[in-house]
Amino acid sequence: MQPKLKKAETNMQTATVPQQIFLTIPSGDYRFVSTLSQKMGWTIHKPRKSGLQKALDDVRAGNVYEAKDVDDLLAQLDA
């Protein structure tokens, strides 16, 4: 049984429910936000691209090459 609290007292046993937010920040501000989150006890999760997403980005950027045969492929890799 918990003791009754006076109006001026606060109950420190209440659980906080974490909330998720998503921010888009400039890369130059990442260090500041990271330091702030460490001091506040927050966690930061950077989304990582999957291999498929990286491949699709390469196709959109035009970074796709075709080789006629194995020798042509090796020549492109050496270049």
Order of alpha helices (4+ residues) and beta strands (2+ residues): alpha-alpha-alpha
